[in-house]
Amino acid sequence: MLTSVFNVTGWFVLSAYGLSLLGSGHAIIIAYTMPLWASLFSMIFIGEEATVRRIAGLCFGLAGMAVLLSGKFGMINFSPMGLVCMFGAAISWGIGTVLQKRTTWNIHSLLVAQWQFVIGGLPIAVAALLFEVPDLQPVSWKAIAVVVYTLLFPLLFCWFAWFKIVSILPVTVASVSTMIIPVIGVITSNLILGEAIGKYEIGALCLVCTGLAFVLIPPGSKRKAN
């Protein structure tokens, strides 16, 4: 239940409000400072080793986030509450990731994801019924398609895959791997929503990919001479 509060309730509520106040691509960037918080919490609370490669990968990844963010300071200053919400979402996800790692789960990762969505989603559903006024208008096929896609892929499959990855890899390695997501988010927001893309996005992609190489590609072993 505690893990669900951070992984589902905190993450989805805070990121939803933040996303409504900031541009979609750059809201994603702020949310994916999560590896910084997850790495710090994992070193403090579960004693994960801070190797040179992991720290380097984290630094390159965060540098990529900073490059993406640097071109949008005016937008962020215009909506400080959006900034607070997205950083809160990132911290919530980081705490949830560490709790996920330190817990010994006796059921399959898919069931862990399902139970966390049920438990963490319940207060969201109750609050929506209490404070949101439903607008029962005809729904387009595009809206239905988006809902179906969101349920099947980002929610069910991707969260199951994330929980599985966290169970296998150290928190720092798993969390740095997520830094490719905001780069994809910025690119797709350009293709679908027409949001700007340019030198900042390209530079960030190079930095993030370098960070991923540090944490995902193992050091090369010396070949034995014949």
C-alpha positions in Angstrom: 0.0 0.0 0.0 2.8 2.4 0.8 4.6 1.7 -2.5 1.3 2.3 -4.3 0.9 5.7 -2.7 4.2 6.9 -4.2 4.3 4.9 -7.5 0.7 5.5 -8.5 -1.2 8.1 -6.5 1.6 10.7 -6.0 3.0 10.2 -9.5 -0.2 10.4 -11.5 -1.9 13.1 -9.5 1.1 15.5 -9.4 2.2 14.8 -13.0 -1.4 15.3 -14.3 -1.6 18.8 -12.7 1.9 19.6 -13.8 1.2 18.5 -17.3 -1.8 20.8 -17.5 0.3 23.8 -16.5 3.4 23.2 -18.6 4.2 22.2 -22.2 3.9 18.4 -22.6 7.5 17.7 -23.8 9.1 19.9 -21.2 6.9 18.7 -18.3 8.2 15.2 -19.1 11.7 16.5 -18.9 11.2 17.8 -15.3 9.4 14.6 -14.3 12.4 12.6 -15.5 14.8 14.1 -13.0 13.5 11.0 -11.1 16.8 9.1 -11.5 18.6 11.8 -9.4 16.1 11.2 -6.5 16.0 7.5 -6.9 19.8 7.2 -6.9 20.2 9.4 -3.8 17.4 7.5 -2.0 18.9 4.1 -3.0 22.3 5.0 -1.7 20.9 6.3 1.6 18.2 3.7 2.4 19.2 0.4 0.6 23.0 0.9 0.5 23.5 0.7 -3.3 27.1 1.3 -4.4 27.8 4.6 -6.1 30.3 3.4 -8.8 32.1 5.9 -11.1 30.2 4.6 -14.2 26.8 5.0 -12.5 27.6 8.5 -11.3 28.9 9.5 -14.7 25.8 8.1 -16.4 23.6 10.0 -14.0 25.6 13.2 -14.6 25.4 13.0 -18.4 21.7 12.2 -18.2 20.9 15.1 -15.9 23.0 17.3 -18.2 20.8 16.3 -21.0 17.7 17.2 -19.0 19.3 20.6 -18.2 20.0 21.3 -21.9 16.4 20.5 -22.8 15.2 22.7 -20.0 17.5 25.6 -20.7 15.6 26.8 -23.7 12.3 27.1 -21.7 13.1 29.1 -18.6 10.5 31.7 -19.5 7.8 29.2 -19.7 8.7 27.6 -16.3 8.8 31.0 -14.6 5.3 31.7 -15.9 4.0 28.6 -14.1 5.8 27.9 -10.9 3.0 25.6 -9.6 3.5 23.4 -12.7 7.2 23.2 -11.9 6.5 22.3 -8.2 4.0 19.6 -9.3 6.4 18.0 -11.8 9.3 17.9 -9.3 7.0 16.5 -6.7 5.9 13.8 -9.2 9.6 12.9 -9.9 10.4 12.7 -6.1 7.3 10.6 -5.5 8.3 8.2 -8.3 11.9 8.0 -7.0 10.7 7.1 -3.5 8.4 4.5 -5.0 11.2 3.0 -7.0 13.4 2.5 -3.9 10.5 1.0 -2.0 9.8 -1.3 -4.9 13.4 -2.4 -4.9 13.8 -3.0 -1.2 10.6 -5.1 -1.0 10.7 -8.8 -1.4 7.7 -9.6 -3.6 6.3 -13.1 -3.6 4.0 -12.6 -6.6 4.7 -12.0 -10.3 5.6 -8.5 -11.4 2.4 -8.2 -13.5 0.3 -8.9 -10.3 2.4 -6.3 -8.4 1.6 -3.7 -11.0 -2.1 -4.6 -11.1 -2.5 -4.4 -7.3 -0.6 -1.2 -7.1 -2.9 0.4 -9.7 -6.0 -0.8 -7.9 -4.7 0.4 -4.5 -3.1 3.6 -5.7 -5.9 4.4 -8.2 -8.7 4.1 -5.7 -8.2 7.5 -3.9 -7.9 9.1 -7.4 -11.2 7.6 -8.5 -12.9 8.6 -5.3 -11.6 12.2 -5.5 -12.6 12.4 -9.2 -16.2 11.4 -8.3 -16.3 13.9 -5.4 -14.7 16.9 -7.1 -15.0 16.5 -10.8 -18.3 17.1 -12.6 -18.7 14.5 -15.4 -19.4 16.0 -18.9 -21.3 13.1 -20.5 -20.9 14.2 -24.1 -20.4 12.0 -27.2 -16.9 10.6 -27.3 -14.9 10.5 -30.6 -13.2 7.4 -31.9 -9.9 9.1 -31.4 -10.5 9.7 -27.7 -11.5 6.0 -27.3 -8.4 4.9 -29.2 -6.2 7.0 -26.9 -7.8 5.6 -23.8 -7.4 2.0 -25.0 -3.8 2.6 -26.0 -3.0 4.3 -22.7 -4.5 1.4 -20.7 -2.9 -1.4 -22.7 0.6 0.0 -23.3 1.8 2.8 -21.1 -0.1 1.6 -18.0 -0.3 -2.2 -18.1 2.7 -3.3 -20.2 5.2 -0.5 -19.4 4.6 -0.5 -15.7 4.9 -4.3 -15.6 8.2 -4.0 -17.6 9.4 -1.2 -15.2 8.7 -3.3 -12.1 10.5 -6.2 -13.7 13.5 -4.1 -14.6 13.7 -2.7 -11.1 13.7 -6.2 -9.7 16.7 -7.2 -11.8 18.9 -4.1 -12.0 20.3 -1.7 -9.4 18.1 1.4 -8.9 20.6 3.8 -10.4 21.1 1.7 -13.6 17.3 1.2 -14.0 16.4 4.8 -13.3 19.1 6.3 -15.6 17.7 4.1 -18.4 14.4 6.0 -18.2 16.1 9.2 -19.3 15.6 8.2 -23.0 11.8 8.7 -22.4 11.7 12.5 -22.2 13.8 12.7 -25.4 11.2 10.5 -27.1 8.5 12.6 -25.5 9.9 15.8 -26.9 10.3 14.3 -30.4 6.8 12.9 -30.4 5.3 16.2 -29.0 6.9 17.9 -32.0 5.5 15.4 -34.5 2.0 15.2 -32.9 1.5 18.6 -31.2 3.9 20.8 -33.3 6.0 21.8 -30.3 9.5 23.2 -31.1 12.5 21.0 -31.6 16.0 22.1 -32.3 19.6 22.2 -31.1 18.6 21.8 -27.4 16.8 18.6 -28.1 19.5 17.2 -30.3 22.2 18.1 -27.8 20.2 16.5 -25.0 19.8 13.3 -27.0 23.6 13.0 -27.4 24.1 13.6 -23.6 21.4 11.1 -22.6 22.7 8.4 -24.9 26.2 8.9 -23.5 24.7 8.5 -20.0 22.9 5.4 -21.0 26.2 4.0 -22.5 27.9 4.5 -19.2 25.4 2.5 -17.2 24.2 -0.1 -19.7 27.3 -1.1 -21.6 29.6 -3.1 -19.3 33.3 -2.3 -19.2 35.2 -4.2 -22.0 37.3 -7.1 -20.9 40.8 -7.5 -22.1 41.3 -10.2 -24.7 43.7 -12.9 -23.8 46.7 -13.2 -26.1 46.9 -16.5 -28.0 
